[in-house]
């Protein structure tokens, strides 16, 4: 017999390890390994999502006639190790070969490569066909470039797969409509309601299990409203296309207090688990433009997130690991403040983003980048701590996608390999893109003193502190020109206010 191993984030019927299976003779092994949820102490909702999706996938496999060996997390005979489980199977059956799709984790991939010596049988590691671009294709594109830019990578893929192109020219005349994704959303804007997903007995059992077994983990378990099957995930995708896509482009970067979803698709969880595939999502949304059902800035903005950014960060992960996770270009050393766990802060933007993260295991990209990430960056929080936090709290976070986004995009820890400049901003940006500042303890209009928005002086303090490192960056030239015109008294005040704030931050006082 041949044995196919399915990992917890490979829940796709089209996964490479399921190809060419003989349903009469071959077996599939799926394990709920406890260390998958405790090595990184994941959000309760993420654990429930993964385990419920795994159990539903097992059910789907069996209905299609596959032989499945499945170990539940609370099974007393579960060794919580694929190697040990395969050893047990070998005592009953002769295994000719073990097929496994390449793990998404660099660490697990290296472990799998060593399995053949431990098990004494061939291990066939197959390409992960849930992505559009192979690692070799990305490596070839990257070549010996000192800096990689998503925009150029994205354009090549648009041409290759003929997505929103006409004779290799972009439909509408522009490749990127990012400048049309920044409208401010108003309080009276009509927002579509979130469709409630009914729980079957499998999900009910999983929720009970997670509540009992992982009660010390971060986050709220209830209400739980995630898709746990492919059909449910497709329903969410279709719901987004029908109810949210039209306005997605205009309000892609907007933030509104008490409204975590807005017009976003909420499908990254399912793409990263394998319940949805990237090209099917892209083609369905592309059709909406050609059917005159959605504007180009919405369609292109959505496609750019998947075809461009998602594929790009995955390529960088495999190109630059294992060294990438150790990078700290700006030498940020401050420890993670405790309020990112207990939300004890007077800063309303941070309070809302952390609150929604705790409740939903989700925040959209601008909340992650320009509120939470911006604060981490200009406060000088250690990249190791920041990466760990993002990996724990978000249900769509896996190291391959989390690490390049955090170290490269948010923290500039790779020195500009992924992003052309640090994404630092003052309080005025947050006020422009949200209504958070209206109800804040601090005043975004004030630049100094106890009542001033901390983002205002921390932003300039960050630029002052990192001047020798960043002033040669061409995208920072105008900012540093402005800084050079500041008088010494103002710079002294910025440093003083920042010093007091950061001292309080390091002492975990309420800020």
N, C-alpha and C positions, 0 to 999 in steps of 0.2 A: 504493500500500500504506500501511497504518498500522503504526506501530512501537510496541510496548509494552515499556517498560523495567521490569525487576524488580530491585529492590535486594536486598542480601544478607540483610536481616532481614524480607523480605516473601514468604516461601516458603509461600504459601497459595493453593490452587486457587480460593478464593473471593475473592481480592484484587481490588479494584476495577479495576485496570489490565488484568485479564484478561477483563473483561466485554465482550461483543459483538465478540469477535475472529472474523474470517473466516479459518478454518483454511487455506483455499486461497490466500489472497492476503497475509495479514498476517504479521508476524514479531515474535518476542519476543527481546529482547536482555538477556543476563545476563553480567556481567563479574566476575571475581575481581580486583579492583583492589588492588594491593599497599599503597597508602596507607591503605586501610580497616583494615589490620592493623598499620600502623607509625606513623601519625599519633598514635594512642594505641597504645602498645606492649603489646598484649593478651597475656594468659595463653596459653600454648601450647595448652592444651586448648580454649579458646574459639575460637582460629583453626581448629583441626582440626574442631571441631563445625560451625562456619559453612561452611567449604569443602566438607566432606563432605555436609552438608545441601543446599548449593547444587547440587552435582553429582548428587545423588539426585533433587532437584526437577527438574532439567533432563531427567533420564531419564524421570521421570514425565510431564512435559509432552510429550515426544516420543512416548511410548507412547499418549498421548491424541490424537495427530495434529497437534500444534502445530509450527510452524516456529520453531526456536530457533537463534539465533546466540549461541554461548557461547565466551567467552574464558577459558582457564585462566591461572592466575597465572604459570606457567612457560612459557607460549606466547611465543616470541620476537616475534611480531607483535602481542602485547597492548600497547596504548598506556597501559593503566592509567588511562584517563579515559573516562567515558561520552560526553562531548562529542566527543572525538576518534574514538571508535568509531562514533558516529552520523555524523560527517563521512565516514568511510570507507564506511559503508552508503549514504550519499546519492550516492556516486560510481557505485554499481551500480543503485540503485533510486530512484524518485521517492517521497519520503515525504510523504504528505498531512498527517499529524499524528503527534506523539509523545505517547503516553499514559503517564503515570506516577502511581502512587499517592504521595500526599504523603510525603516522607521523614520519618522519626522524629526526625531531627536538625535543629535550627534552622539551623545553618550550611549544611548541604547543601540545605535547603529554599530558602534565599536564593540559592544557586548555581543551582538548577534554575529558579527564576523568571527568571534571566538567560539561560537557554539559547536562548530564541526569537530574541534579537538576535544571538547568536553563530552559530546554526545557520540562521537565515533560514526557519524553518518553525514552525507553531503548536505550543505545548507545552500539553497538557491535563493539569493537575494535579488528580487526583481525590482525594476524601476517603479517609482510611485507615479502611476498614470493619472492621478487626480489633479495634476497640474498641467498647464498648457505648454510650458517650456521645460525642457530637460536640464539637468545640471550641466551637462556637457555643452549644450547650446548656449547657456548663460555664460559659462566659462569662456567659450569662444568669442562671444560678444564683448565680454569684459576685457579680454586680451591683457595688455600691459598698461591699461589706462590708470593713471594715478587717482582719478576721481571718476565716479560713476554717477550718471544722472538719469533718473527715471524717465524723464520726458523723451529722450532719444531712444531709449529701449522701447518705450510705449509706442512710439511712432512706427518703429520697425515691425512690431507685432500687429499693429493695425493694418499695415500693408500686407504682411504675410498671410493673415487670416481674412483679409478683405472685410474689415469691420469699419463701418462708417467711412468708406473710401470710394472714390470714383476715379479709375485710372491712376491709382496710387496718390491721388490728391485727397485731402480731407473734405468730407461733405461739409458744406457750409463755409468753407474757406479757411478755417482755423483748426489746428490740431487739439487745442486745449481751450476750454471755456471756463477755466477756474475763476477768471475775473467776473464772471456772471453768476457765481455761486455764493455771493456774500451779502445778500439782502437781509435786512433786519426784520425779524418776525414781530408782529404786534400781538398784544394780549388778546385782542378780539378776533384774531385769525382762527378760522374754523379748522380744527384738527380732527383727523379720522380717529375713531375709537379702536382700541386694541381688541382684536377678536379673541375670545376666551377659548382655550383648548381644554376639552374635557379629559379627565384622567381615567384610564382603564385600570384594571386591578394590578397590572404590572407596575405602572407608575405609582399607584397608591402604596404598594409594598415597598418600592424603592424609597419613596419619601419617608416612610416610617423607619426604614433601615438607616437612612442618612441622618435623620433626626436623633436616632439612638446612638449611632456609631461615630458620628462626626460632629457632635454637638459643640465641641470647643473651637470649631473652625469659624473663620470670618464669614459674616454675611447672613442675610435672612433667607430661610428656606421657602417660606410662604409669603405671598402667593406664588405658586410655581406655574408659569405659563409658557413653557418651552415646547417646541415640536420635538418628538422623540422617534418619529418614523419619517421615512422619505415622503410619504404622501402628505403628512402634516407639514413638512418643510416646504413642499411644493405649494401647498395652500397658502403659506405665509408669503412665499415669493409672488404668487399670483395676486394676493391681497395687496402687497406693496405696489405692484404694477398698476392695479386697478384704482387704488385709493391714495397713493402717496407719490408715485413717480412723477406726476405732472408738476408738482411743486417742489420736488426734491432739489432740483438744480438751484432755484432761487434761494432756498433757505438751508442749503447744505452746511453752512458754517454758523448758523444761528443757534443761540441758546436761550431757553426760556425756563424760568423757575417753575418747578413742579411738572415739567413736561419732558421726560427723558427720551421719548421716542421721536416726537415731531414727525418729519417726513422721511426718516431713514428706513432702510430696508429690513434691518434686524435679521440678516441671514448669515452673517459671518460665522456664527456658531455652527451652522449646518454645512457650510462649505468646508470648515476645518475639521469636521467629523466625517465627512464623506457622504452625507445625506443628499447634498446637492453638488453638482459639478460646475466649474467656472464657465465653460463655454455655453452650457445650456442656459445659464442665467444671462449671459451676455447676449445671446441670440434672441431670447424672448424680449429683452428690453430694447434691443436694436430694432426689432420688428415694430415696436410702438412708435418709433420715429417715422419709419417708412409708411406706417398706417395713419400718420398724422394724429396720433393719440397722445403724444408727449413731445415737449420742445427739445431742441437739440442740446441745450445746456444741461438739462436733466439727464438725458440719455448718455451723453458723452461723460458727464461727471460720474455717473454710476459705473460705466464701463472702465473708466480710468482707474477707479478704485480696485477693480478686480484684475483686468488685463494688465494694467500698468503697475500699480503699487504692490498688490499682493504677490504677483509673480516676481517683481523686482526684489522685494525684501527676502523672499525665499531663496532667490539666487545668491544674494549677498551672504546669507547665513551659511550656505554650503561652501561658498567660495572662501570665506574668511574664518570659519571655525577650525580649531578650537580657540585661537587667540583672541577672537572678537569679543568674547565675554569678559576679558580681562582689561580691555582698553579704558583709559581714563585720561584723555587728552588734556582736559582742563584741571586735572589734579583736584577733583572735588572729593572731600573727605568727611563732610558733616554726616552724622548718623540720621537715620530716618526719624522724623518727629513722631511722637506718639499719637498726635491728633489724626494722623492718617489711618489709624485703627479705631480710635474712639470718637472722632469727629468733634472734639472739644475745641472749637475755634470760633473766633468772631468774624472771620473773613467769609462773607456770605457766598461768594463764588465757590470757594473751596468747600464750604459746608454743604452746599447743594450737590456738587459733583461727587463728594465722598458719600453723602447720604444716598444718592441714586445708585452709586456703585454698590454700596452695601445692600440695598434693597433688590437690585436687579441683576447684579453681576455684569453690568453693562454701563457704558457711557460712550457717547459718540466721539468721533475723532477729534473734534475741536476742543471738547471738554478734556480729553486725554492729553492733547498737545498744548493748547494755549492757556489752560487754567492750571490743571494739575502738573503737567510737564513743565510749563513755564516756571511755576513756583519751584519745582525740584531743581531746575537749571540755574536760576538766578540766586537760589539759596545755597548752592554748592553741595547738594546731597550726593553721597557716594553712589556711583552707578550700580554697584553690586546690590545695595539696599533697594534702589529704585526698580531695578529689573525684577528683584524678588517680589516686590509689592505688586507690580503690574501682572506678573505671572500668577500670583495668588488670587487676585480680586476679580479678574475678568473671565467670563465663561468661554470666550473665544481665544484666550491666550494660550499659545503653545510656544515653546522656546524659539522655534524657527521664525515665527512672525513677531513675537514680543521683543526679542533681543535686538534685531536691527532697528525696529521702530523706536525703542527706548534709547539704546546706546547711540544709534546713528542720528535719528531724526530729533528726538527730544533733548538729549543731553550733549550732543556734539562730541561724544566721547571718542569717536573714531577720527576726529580732527578734520572732518569734512569729506570723508570718502563717500558717504551716502548722501549727505545734505550739503548744499553750498554755503549755508550760514546757520548760526544758532537761532532757534526760534524763540527769542526773548522779546517780551513786550511789557509795556507799562499798563496801569489800570485803565487808561483811556481806551485801549483795544477791547478789553473785557466789557467796558460800558457800552461801546459801540455795537458789539455783537450779542449783547444779552440785556436782561433787565435785573441782573444780580445786584448791581451797584445801588439800586434804588432802596433796597432794604438792608444795606450793609452798615455795620458799626463804624466803618471807616468811610472817608470821603475821597472818591477818586479824583476830585478836582484839586485837592490839596497835595502839595508836593513834599512838604516837610512837617515834622512835628508828630505828636502822638495820634492825632486824628487823621493824618494822611494815609492814603492807601499804601500798604507796604510794597505793593508791586511798583509804585512810582520811584521810590528811592532805591529799592533793591535792583531794579533794572539798570539804573545808572551806576550803581556800585559794582554790579557784575561787569559792566563795560570798563570801568576804571581798573578793577582788579585784573582783568584779562587783556588789558590794552596791548602789552607786548606780544601776546599770542594771537590776537585777533585783528589788530589794526591794519595788517597787510592784506586781509580778506577784502577783495574788491567790492563785495556786497555790503560791507560794513563801513565803507569809506565816508559816506555822507553822515552816518551816525557819529563816527569819530571826529568828523569835521565840526559837528555841533558840540560835541564834548570839549573840543579844543578851545571853543569860544566861551566856555563857562568860566566865571571868575572863581578865584580860590575860596572865597567865602562859601559859595554854593557847593563846591566840591567837598569842602570840609563838613558842611551840614549833611550832605548825602552820606558820607562815610560815618559820621557820628550816629545818625538815625539808623543806618544799616547795622552798625556794630551793636547798638542797644537791642535791636530787634533780633538779630542772630544769636546774641547771648541768651536772650529769653527763649528762643527756639531750641537751643542746645540744652537748656535746663528743663525743657518740656513744660514751660509755663504757658498759660492760655494766651494765645495771640490773636 
